[in-house]
Amino acid sequence: MARTVWGSTVGKKTVMAVSGLIMLLYLVVHMIGNLKIYFGAAEFNHYAHWLRTLGEPFMHYEWTLWLVRVVLVAAVVAHAVSAYQLSRRDIKARPSKYVHARPRASYATRTMRWGGIILGLFIVWHILDLTTGTVHSGGFQPGHPYQNVVDTFSTWYGNVIYIVAMLALGLHIRHGFWSAAQTLGVGSRTRDRVLKTAANVLALLLTAGFIAVPVGVMTGVVS
C-alpha cells in the first residue's frame, strides 16, 4: 500500500504537503526562539542549553534535540524527493511547449523550484556555520550561540546569504501553504480567501521575524 501511495501523483503531493507543514511548524518555533537574542546573551544561551536538556530526566541529554533533527531531516528529504519527482513527471507529461500560453502564474509559483534549491543550499550552509562551525567566521565557540550568531551577521556575506534565503523562504511559504491546503482537501471556494490571507500573513511574519536577527546585529541593537 505504501508503495502504491508513493507511486501515485496524489501520494507524492500528499507527502510533500505533510512534510512541508512539519517544516513550517518547526520554522514558527525556531523563529520565536531566535528572537530571544534581543533579550541578551544570557537569555539566548540559556535557551540554547534548554533545547539540549528538553525532556530530562526521561530523555537523556540532547536526545529530544536529536529526535527533532531526525524528523526534520526526514521531512526535508521527503519534501525534496517528492518535489523533484513531481517536477520530472510534469516535464515528461508535456515535453513540448503549449500551443496557447498558460495563464500567468504568480511570482511565488514561478520561483518555487529555484526557491527550493536556494533553501536546500542555505540549510547546508546554516548547519556548517552555526551548528558544526566548519565555515564559521570569527572563531566558532561551542556553547556560545549568541556570540556565534553575532559573528555570522557581522560579515556582509553572512547577512546577504541569510536575507536572500529568508526572502526565498517567504515566497515558498506563501505558495506552499495554500497549495498544501488544497492537496489535503482543506481548501474550498469559500475558504480560499482565508487560506491565501493566512499564507500571506505567515510568510510575512516568518520572513520579518528571521530577518530581524541580522538586522539587529547590523544596527548594533544586538552586539
N, C-alpha and C positions, 0 to 999 in steps of 0.2 A: 504493500500500500504506500509506504514512504517513497519507494522508487517511482511509483505511478504518479504520485502527487508532485514530486520534484521534477519529473519529466514533462509535466504539463506547463503551459504558459501561465495559467491561472495559479498553479502551485508556486512557480518561481516568483510571481508578483506578490503572492501572499507572504512568502519567505522574506522578500525584500521589504514589504510593508512592516511586518512584525519586527524584523531586525532593526529597521530604521527607527521605529518607535522606542525600542530598547535603548538605542544610542541617544535618542532625543531626551529620554528621561535622565540618562546619565549626564548629558550636557547641562540640563537645568540645575541639577545638584552640583555639578562641577563649577558652573558659573557662580552660584551662590557662595561656594567655598572660596573661590578665587577672590571675591570681593572683600573677604576678611582681611586682605592685605592692607586695606585702608585703615584698619584698627591697630596697625603696628606690627613689628617683628615678633613680639612675644605671643600675640594672639594668633598670628598666621602660622608660626612654627608649632604652637600648641595644637592647632587644628590638624596640621600635617602629622604630628605624632599620634593624635587621637585616631586618625584613619588606620594606623598600624595596630592599634590596640582594640579596635572595634570588635565587640563580641566576646572579649575576655571576661571571665576565665574559661567560658565554654569553648571559645575558639582560641587557638594558640596565636602568638604574636605574628601579625601580618597574614594570617590565614584568610580572614574575611577580605582583606585587600586583594589577595591573590585570586580569591574566588570571583570577585568583581572583575578583575583583569581578564580571567579566563572567559567569562561570559561576554565581555566586551570584544575580545579577540574573535570569539565565535560569531558574534553579531556582525563585526566588520567584514570577516571573511565571507559569511553567508550573503551579506548585502552586496559586496563587490562581485562575487562569483555570479549571483543571480542577475545583477545588472549587466555584467559582461555577456552572459549567455542570452539574455533577452535582447540585447543590442545586436548580437550576431544573428539571431533569428529574424529580427526586423530587417536586417540588411539582406539576408538570404530570401526572405519573402518578397522583397521588392528591390532586386539588384539594379534596375534601371530607374531613371527619373520619371516622376509623374508627368503625364501629358499636360494636365492642368495644375497650376500652382496650388499647393496646400494652403489652408488658412494660416495666416501669420501667427506663430506661437509667441508666447511671452518670452522676455529675455531670460528669465529663470529657466524656462523649459528648454530653450535652445542651448543653454550652458550647463545643463545637468551633468553631462558626461565629462566635460572639461573640469567642472567644479568638483566632481568626484575624484578625478585624477589629482587635482591640486590638494584636496583634503587628504588623500591617501599619502602623498609625499610629505605633507605637513605633519601627519601623525608620526611618521618615521623620524623626521627632524625633531619634533617636540619631545619624543622619548629620548633620543640621543642627547638632547640639550639639557632637559630638566629632570630626567629620571636616571640615566646612566652617566651623564656628564661628559660623554665622549666628544661632543662638538661644542661644549660649553665654553663661553669666553670669560675671562677674568678669574679662572681657577674655581672649579666646582667644589662646593663644600657639602658633603653628605650630612644630613640632619639640619641643614640651614636653608630651607626652601625660600625664605624671604630674601636673603642675600642673593641666592641664585637667580631668582626672578628679576631682581633689580639689576644684576649683572647683564642678563639677557637683553633687557629693554633699555640698557644704557648704550647699546650699539645700534647704529642706523639699520643694519641688515636684519637684526633681530626684530625690530619694530616693523619693517617692511614685510618680512615673511609672515609674521603673526597677523598683521592687519589685513593683508591680502587674503590670507586663509580664512579669516573671520568674515570677510565680505563674501567670499565664496560660500561659506557655511550658511550665511543668511539667505542667499539665493537658493541654496539647496533645500533648506528647511521650508522656505516659502512655497516652493512647488511640491516638495516631497511629502509634507504633512497632509496637504489636500489630496494628493494622489494616493497616499496610504489609506485615507478615509474612504475614498472611492473603491479601492481594492477590497477593503474589509467590509464593504456594504453599509458603511455608516452614512455616506453621502446620499442626498436626495435633492429634488428640485427645491424644496423648501429650506433645506439645511445648507445648501451650497454657499449662500452668502455668509452664514455664520462661520462655516468651516474656513472659507477664504479669509475672513476677517481674523479668525483665530490664528491661521497660518501666518498672516502678515504681522500680527502682534508678537507672536512667538519669535519669528525671525528677527524683528526689530529689537526686542528685549534681549535676546541672546547675543546678537551682534554687538549691541551697545554695551552690554554687561561685560563681555570678554574684552572688547577694545578699551574699556575703561581702565584696565590694568596697565597696558603700556602707556596710555595717555597720562595716567597718574605718575608713572616714573618719569616720562618726558617733561612733565610740568613741574616736577620737584615735590609734588604732594606726597608721593611715596619715594622715600630715599633711605 
